[in-house]
């Protein structure tokens, strides 16, 4: 969708790959806006690739949870993939790992949501 949030499609699954810390500001807004655009098209299986996100704060968590809620309300599925150890530990400490679908790799997340991992 934007340079800040590269997007790829894998069948019916869209993967958003934000680049930078998910904190207050434009990156959070871009992630949320990008997800909303895809949902408005009726495409509701979303993976957020966190491999290029070094950290997030409560604002970033709020953005991800908002995207998750909108995706689920649209009848879709939502997953996070490739979070670093610090982010994974934060999710565990906050017990978000019991709410969010977390995968070690993007391919695992895409497959779990029914998409193609061959890039088509």
C-alpha positions in Angstrom: 0.0 0.0 0.0 2.8 2.4 0.9 6.5 2.4 1.2 6.1 2.3 5.0 3.9 -0.7 4.8 4.8 -3.0 1.9 2.0 -5.4 1.1 2.0 -8.8 -0.7 -0.9 -11.0 -1.6 -0.8 -14.8 -1.1 -4.1 -16.1 -2.5 -6.7 -14.7 -0.2 -4.2 -13.6 2.4 -2.7 -10.1 2.5 0.6 -9.7 4.3 1.5 -6.2 5.6 5.2 -5.7 6.5 5.6 -2.4 8.4 9.2 -1.1 8.6 10.0 0.6 11.9 8.8 0.9 15.5 5.1 0.7 16.0 4.6 3.7 18.3 2.7 6.9 18.1 2.7 8.5 14.6 2.5 7.9 11.0 3.6 4.2 10.8 0.7 3.2 13.1 -1.7 5.2 11.0 -0.4 3.7 7.8 -0.7 0.2 9.1 -4.3 0.8 10.2 -5.2 2.6 7.0 -3.7 -0.1 4.8 -5.6 -2.8 6.6 -8.8 -0.8 6.3 -8.4 -0.4 2.5 -8.1 -4.2 2.1 -11.0 -4.9 4.3 -13.1 -2.4 2.4 -12.5 -4.5 -0.7 -13.9 -7.5 1.1 -10.6 -9.2 1.6 -10.4 -10.1 5.2 -7.5 -12.5 5.9 -4.6 -10.4 7.2 -1.1 -11.2 8.4 1.2 -8.5 9.9 4.8 -9.4 9.4 6.7 -7.9 12.3 10.2 -8.9 11.1 11.1 -5.3 10.5 9.5 -3.9 13.6 12.2 -3.6 16.3 9.7 -2.5 19.1 6.2 -1.4 19.8 4.5 0.4 22.6 0.9 0.6 23.9 0.0 2.7 20.8 1.4 0.0 18.5 -0.4 -2.7 20.5 -3.6 -0.7 20.1 -3.1 -0.4 16.4 -2.6 -4.2 16.0 -5.6 -5.0 18.3 -7.8 -2.5 16.3 -6.8 -4.2 13.0 -7.5 -7.6 14.5 -10.9 -6.5 15.7 -11.9 -5.0 12.4 -10.7 -8.1 10.6 -12.7 -10.4 12.8 -15.8 -8.2 12.5 -15.4 -8.5 8.7 -15.5 -12.3 9.1 -11.8 -12.7 8.5 -8.8 -14.0 10.3 -5.8 -12.1 11.6 -2.3 -13.2 12.6 1.1 -11.8 13.5 4.3 -13.3 12.3 8.1 -13.0 12.8 8.1 -11.0 16.0 11.5 -10.6 17.6 12.2 -11.9 21.1 11.5 -8.6 22.8 8.1 -8.2 21.2 7.2 -11.9 21.8 8.1 -11.5 25.5 6.0 -8.3 25.7 3.0 -10.2 24.2 3.5 -13.0 26.7 3.9 -10.6 29.7 0.7 -8.9 28.7 -1.0 -12.2 28.0 -1.8 -11.1 24.5 -0.4 -14.4 23.3 -3.7 -15.9 24.5 -5.7 -13.6 22.2 -3.4 -13.1 19.2 -2.5 -15.8 16.7 1.3 -15.6 16.6 3.5 -17.5 14.2 7.3 -17.8 13.9 7.3 -17.2 10.1 5.2 -15.4 7.6 4.8 -18.7 5.6 3.4 -20.4 8.7 0.9 -17.6 9.2 -0.1 -17.5 5.6 -0.7 -21.2 5.5 -2.7 -21.1 8.7 -5.0 -18.5 7.2 -5.4 -20.5 4.0 -3.1 -18.6 1.7 -0.5 -19.7 -0.8 3.1 -19.5 0.2 4.4 -19.5 -3.4 3.6 -15.8 -3.7 0.6 -16.1 -5.9 
